[in-house]
Amino acid sequence: MFEIFLEKINNYRNIGVISHVRPDGDCIGSQIALCQWLEQNGFKATAFNDDDLPDNLQWMLPFFEIEKPDEMKFEGCDLFILVDGNATHRFGAFEEWHKNRSEPVWIIDHHPDPDDGFGVAISEVKASSTCELIYRLYSESDISLIDAEIAKALYTGIITDTGSLQFDSVTPDTVEIVADLLRRGDFKPNEIIEIIYSNKTLPQIKLLSKALKTIELYNDNQVAVMYVTHEMLGDTGTTYSDCEGFVSYPLSIENVKAAILVKDHGDEGIRMSLRSKSDVDVNLWARELGGGGHKKAAGAWHKGPLSDAIREVLTIGSKQL
């Protein structure tokens, strides 16, 4: 899988590794593990992300520094690798900066329908996560380079992108990779799981309580919609980042095939997180709205207002139901 990557990477020295905006466990885990691999193999790596890491991922920052985009630092790179995304608009300031420049851009990703024009594209839709692909980079070069930090970073990405190994993207190979990471990292699953999932604050729980009251079912109870507003955030002293994982609650309702968490960002528009636990492909819904993702998990923006966003996404989704 990485033959061309391993052959061509030696033409470069200073490599910028960029993870997508609104970072999650898979993009950060794969970014850190790739940067570690680059440095272990004699390259200079710089990690970039426009946004701060969510609280439940901050513990990984000591593994490798992730910097805010900086024009001078960008100019010091002779190659850029985008991880966990296959379109430059998902990578914040980089897209505008690179428009009239010639530095090559590569991707390592597992989302469908990649954009054209990447110099090297490690794009494998069947992979459970980008972290699974980075593990394969190590296995195809030198698996012994995976130390405790790298193992924890890769494990985090796989676990968060597979719903703790629940999604149908998980294969026997995925489970074997997880077992190998646990051995090489010499850690127990709860050490990571508790940091990621068991650190909710009381304000977050109060926000969840308000959001749960908004759940409505549509399309013969096959689609569940839940929303969060500015007022709810103000009442509970929370932010939109505190909504992480909320969409799993409406998705867990009996007979529901797809769930949508709708977050009202006011003048900025509406952010929608779409999830499926059936053959329904929410990536198709999201792409009609200018977003994208996976068959079972996708996201999109809508100009609003809230009621229009809900109505339009339901209209799009009804075509699959």
C-alpha angles and dihedrals in degrees: 000000000000098000096112091040092054092046098049100037090077090069090072137059111179111051129184114208113198127192123199125268118267088034123218135188096275098050093045095042092050093044093052094044093048092048090050090050091050094050092045088055097050102266128123109240129192120187120212136188129162093215137056118254116258114256094257092059099043090096090073095059094091088059092068131347115251113203134200114251112278123182094219092049091047089053090054091063123088094190135028126205119195114205128203096005137071104201124064094226088072090065104068120219093007095077095058094041094051098045096101099026132098105215109126119252123207131183137211108191148132102211121114127252103025120201118253126249104058115137093221122010119192094187119162116165092185092062114104092225144345088258088062088056093049088052087056089053088058093044091051093048113024118334091187089073091075105104129175095280094048092045091053092047093050093043090053092053094048094046096047095045094048100045089251091314094312102114125093089243087077114102132178086263090057092053091047090052090052090050091051092049091052090052096045094043094042094218137123122244093241091062089069101027093056092051093049102040111014101062103085117148124221091251089055091052090049090051090050089052091055093045093050089058090061096059114127129176124223140176096040091319092302096116126050123197126195126176142196124203137194089253092057090051091049093049093053101033093240139126134223090265087067089068092075110137096008093119091066091071099064089038090059093061115115115267093006111136099181136018132198128200109200118198118192109217093178114223090006091064136239125315116206128195113196126195134179134194096183140046089293109119107217090180087072090053092050095047091056086058094048095262133096148177132141135334090259100031129032143144139212144172128233126192090231161175101202096244092051092050092052093046094049097047090048091051090052093046095048089070089070094045 
